[in-house]
Amino acid sequence: MDDLLSGLLDLSRQSREPLTRELANHLRSLIAGRRLRPGQRLPSSRTMARSLEVSRNTVTLAIEQLAAEGYLSVARGKRPAVAESLSLVTAKPVREAKSPSPKLKMSRLKMSSWARSLPHTNWPPVYPERPRAFQPGLADEREFPHEIWARCLRRTASHALRQRDRGPNEARLQQALLGHVTEHRGIRAKPEQVIVLPTAQSAIALIASVMIEAGDIAWIESPGYGGALAALRAANADVIGMPIDADGLKINGKRKKPRLIFVTPSHQYPSGGLMPIGRRLELLQFASRNGAVIVEDDYDGEFHYDGRPVAALAALQPDDATIYLGTFAKAMFADIRAGYLIVPERLAPTFALAQRHLGLLVAVALQVALADFISEGAYRSHVRKMTRLYRSRRDRLVAALTAETKLAVDVPAGGMQLLARCKPSIDDAALSRDLRKSGVVARPLSEMLYHRSRERGLFLGFAAWNHAEIEAGARVIGRQMR
C-alpha cells in the first residue's frame, strides 16, 4: 500500500498551491475515481509523510480535511480509511481545482424553457463600454446633488441600524412618497399600499408573480417596453403585443380578453406620446368590465415639458383596477436601485408578503435617506432643475436631427428620450450596429415591436448628454445614414 500511494501521488514542488491542499486534492481524486475503494486503509501519516518527502503535519492536515468532508474515516490508534458509507457509483474523478472552462457543457442539466429562451431575446440591451450618446434611460449624473444625497445617507446610516425589526417598507419613505405622488400625480392611497423594491424590473416581476397564472393573457404596447415582455413571459403569461396609435394602446375587443394590461400612459415607451383623458377613461372602463388589472408604468413621468400632465390612471379610478409603478432611477441616477409600487388596498398585504418571499428588499438606510431627500425638498428641487435642462436638450436633439438627417422625429411632451422614424426600407437593426461602431448608441425600433409591423426607427436618449454631445452624435447619425 505504501508503494502504491507513492506511485499514485505526484506532488508538484513548483506549484503555487500549498502542499496540504495539493495532497488533499490528489487523495480526493483517487477516492472519487475509485482508485481507492470504500474501506481501504491508507498508510499512517508518518509513513505517508516519509514516502512523499513532506512534513507529517502536511499529511495530517490533508487527512483531517478529507475526514471533515466525509471522504475518510479516522479513529484513534488506527490508520485512516476510505469511508465505507461513501456512495460513488456514478461519480467521476475529481480533477485538481482549476478555473472553470467557459466551454463547460451543461447538457445533462435540464433548464426551464424560459431559461433556454434567454439567449434568443433582445432584452436587456447591454452596453459594456462607458455610457455614450444616445443611450436611453439615463439621467445626467453630472447634474445630481451628490453632496446633499451623501449627507442624507450619512445621517441615516446609524438610524437604520436601530430599525432591524421593522418591515421591509420603511414607513417614513411610504409617507414621503405618498405626499409627492398625491401632489404631482393626483394619487391618493394609504402608506401600506406603497411597496418599495430594488428596481422597476423587479416590481414588474413581483406583479407578474402575484397577478398572473400560467396561460393568462397579458397585453403590452407594441412598440413597447421589453422588460415587461420579459417579466410576463417568465411568469408563463400569454403575452400579446397591442398596436398603438397617436393616443396610445388601441383597445381591440376582438382580441382575447386580458388578465393584465401593461401601459406607459404618461410618455409611451418608446414613442413618447401622451395618452389623452378620453383614451385613459376608455382603458379603465374596459379593464373594469373584463376584470383586468392595469399596470401603469410612470417611468419618467416626473419630466413634462408641454402643458400640464394628465392625472395618473391610478388617480382617475382608485380601486382594484390599477397598479402604479414608479422608479427613482430616472429622476435621480441609474445605480440608486430603488423603485416602488402603489397597489390596491386589498392586495397590499399579499404584495408585502410576496415581496418577502421573493427577497425583493431595499436596504433600510437607503429608504430612510430617500425619505429625507424627498421630505427636505431636495428631490423636488432636483426634478424642477432637470425638467428645464432636459427640455432644452430635447429641443436641441430635435433640431440637430432635423438638420443632419431625414429622420421623422416624434417630439415627446416630456420624458428622457425620443423616437426618430426612418423609411421601412431601412434596416434599423443594421444601422444601430453600424452606429455603435462609430461611438453612438441608438436602439432600433424594430426590436421593440411585438406585432407585425414595418415601422422602423431609432430610439434615442437625450437626458444624459449636453448640447455639444448631442450635436456630435447627430452628425455621426447623419454621416452614417448618408
Secondary structure by P-SEA (a helix, b strand, c coil): caaaaaaabbbbccccccaaaaaaaaaaaaaaacccccccccccaaaaaaaacccaaaaaaaaaaaaaaccbbbccccccccccccccccccccccccccccccccccccccccccccccccccccccccccccccccccccccaaaaaaaaaaaaaaaaaaacccccccaaaaaaaaaaaaaccccccccccccccccaaaaaaaaaaccccccbbbbbcccccaaaaaaaaaaccbbbbbbbccccbbbbcccccccbbbbbccccccccccccaaaaaaaaaaaaaabbbbbbcccccccccccccccccccccccccbbbbbbcccccccccbbbbbbccccaaaaaaaaaaaacccccaaaaaaaaaaaaaaaaaaaaaaaaaaaaaaaaaaaaaaaacccccccccccccbbbbbcccccaaaaaaaaaaaacbbbbbccccccccccccbbbbbcccccaaaaaaaaaaaaaaac
